[in-house]
């Protein structure tokens, strides 16, 4: 039931328990539903209430581990938090195959990000450019007062650029180039941009409008490649099928969107597990893919022995410190399982995961088709949705797949049969 009037005065001032009661009353939640929302797992409601606003509960999702990853000669167990079936299985399997070819080789650039300061009402952008560049050291020094931690380690604001954006007359955009070390960097860059704004106004004679980090990070990019031996993946036909599937994504935006979505299936799951900003990662990856026309973030070729070579180039603004990465105990434990000691190592693993995921999807598409493997996992979700208890799930899913009819209504019928024609547990 939708609420009739969503205006609630002072909702944010209530405690989580009071908010939940209010919502329950307004939409008619049952006592059982309220009790379910009151179960918050390892993240106490008081922690959740400190992280974001208007909290009423927490939401769990499966936390899995993908084994088999070897990146730059080092082994990793990769934590993945995701609700979509088959991602973890595909990723683990692809990592096992890549391992046979020597594992992933990866490289992440220095963690350089942009902060953007938009200056409007600039009397003469050409004059402003020269004046800003002439005061570069002063502006960078001021920016670096925002973080003693970065400054003391030789990181922080390193450079600045002045851009004119076509179509924006009377404006310049100052890009601060900031080395954020092992953080994602959003807050520190935003602070720097705000700090330099008055000086930039003084220098340009314009008015600063926006002061915010840029989520497109072409300077903060990770690269990885791996060899997938042809005899392990179904031979020449599958190798060629994968290359053709990739070429399709290079040429067709409709295919490229799905292709890149698959890459992010893997990357996002690790980002969620480690509580990194996956919305930023999504925006970043797709904006990067769109530079010069939207295309695949991976590439495929065939080596002289007929093996498949896959590679990826993906911008990754990810951190092992800062933000909420340290505020939630399970995210901290996930980081411990992964064992990446700095942000660049994390970026190397993420690029490898993205490549693994993409290879697995293309191989399945080029070989047996995606549905066979995917649907049997999907059938388990359907069985759970139909009310199957954990011991019943596999049997119901097997019947659904065998019959080729994977629907909740059929799963309910099967459950009824299995339970001797009873009414079923379909709540
Ligand atoms: P943060 O604000 O926690 O800053 C990082 C902190 O870690 C700093 O205080 C820094 O001094 C300290 N630090 C200690 N050791 C460090 C090391 N080795 N390297 C780097 N820093 C070190 O975190 P952040 O990364 O600046 O911001 C990330 C958060 O900002 C995320 O939660 C994100 O969701 C959020 N955010 C994102 C956007 C966006 O547009 N993507 C915008 C605003 C906020």
Boltz pocket constraint, residues with backbone or C-beta under 6 A from the ligand:
constraints:
  - pocket:
      binder: B
      contacts: [[A, 147], [A, 149], [A, 150], [A, 180], [A, 181], [A, 182], [A, 183], [A, 184], [A, 185], [A, 186], [A, 187], [A, 188], [A, 189], [A, 213], [A, 215], [A, 275], [A, 277], [A, 280], [A, 319], [A, 321], [A, 322], [A, 323], [A, 324]]
      max_distance: 6.0
